[in-house]
Amino acid sequence: MALHRLPTYFLSHGGGPWPWLKDLRPGVYDQLERSLHNTRRELGELPRAVLMISGHWEADRFLLSSAAHPPMYYDYSGLPEHTYRIRYDAPGDPQLAETVRVMLERGGVPSGLDPRRGYDHGTFSLMQVLYPEAKLPLVQLAMKADFDPAEHIHVGELLAPLRDQGVLIVGSGFSFHDTRSIMSGAGKVPSATFDAWLNQTLVDSAPKDRKQRLIGWADAPAARAAHPREDHLIPLMVAAGAAGDDVGLRVYHESAFMGAITASSYRFGTPVVSAPQRDAVSAA
């Protein structure tokens, strides 16, 4: 019996290692957390592994984390001491890493393995909420540092068959990423402006038009105000490329994140567990 084709996701991953900072920022992450819990429910028990494209790993080519037991990578500074002792001990999957590398190489995309790369907070913050038991095998895919949107979409297209093999493809970034304007409140208008364009692109546009709009994202309204450096947007390109002709749906949205920022997350494709099924399970 064939597996259900998994959807792909572009998930806004909040700020820093936020699941371990909620007591310092009460209520700030409630909507994001609820949306991630819902994502877990709609995936059911199907995923056998996760391929994570984090906005916090870039390299000169597409690298895969290939350790059987990846270390932690605390890629932040100035936070409370306990955030440097966080553990997310999900196993790696060297076989999956090699499978992905071969898929990319066969598609003409230079790639490689990195047995030393650890889980960064773009990965472990999301996974802590999605899969706190830390048993699901996890592989990270680095972005290529030139941030070419067309090439990252192409990578997603090459990796689309993984969706039929129980591998969950997640782009982890943020729909708005200008830290200075987030902290000052100046991001209110540009985040809302760019978010409106993003939603039109991912939800209201046909997949073939979606691809072209994403390739030309820098021409969107408030594009560079929203992403002065596009590291937190590029993971979307891989998720959208792997989506193929599947339509997009906004699965998280708020207009006052950190007081002023509009933020969103998206799913491409249908959930494994439908809403009535989820409700029945929750009521049982």
Buried (B, 14 or more C-beta within 10 A) or exposed (E): EEBBBBBBBBBBBBBBBBBBBEEEEEEBBEBBBEBBEBBBBBBBEEBBBBBBBBBBBBBEEBBBBBBEEBEBBBBBEEBEEEBEEBEBEBBBBBEBBBBBBEBBBEEEBEBBBBEEBBBBBBBBBBBBBBBEEBEBBBBBBBBBEEBBBBBBBBBBBBBBEBBEEBBBBBBBBBBBBBEEBBEEEBBBEBBBBBBBBBBEBBBEBEBEEBBEBBBEBEEBEBBBBBBEEBBBBBBBBBBBBBBBEBBBBBBBBBEEBBEBBBBBBBBBBBBBBEEEBBEEEEEE
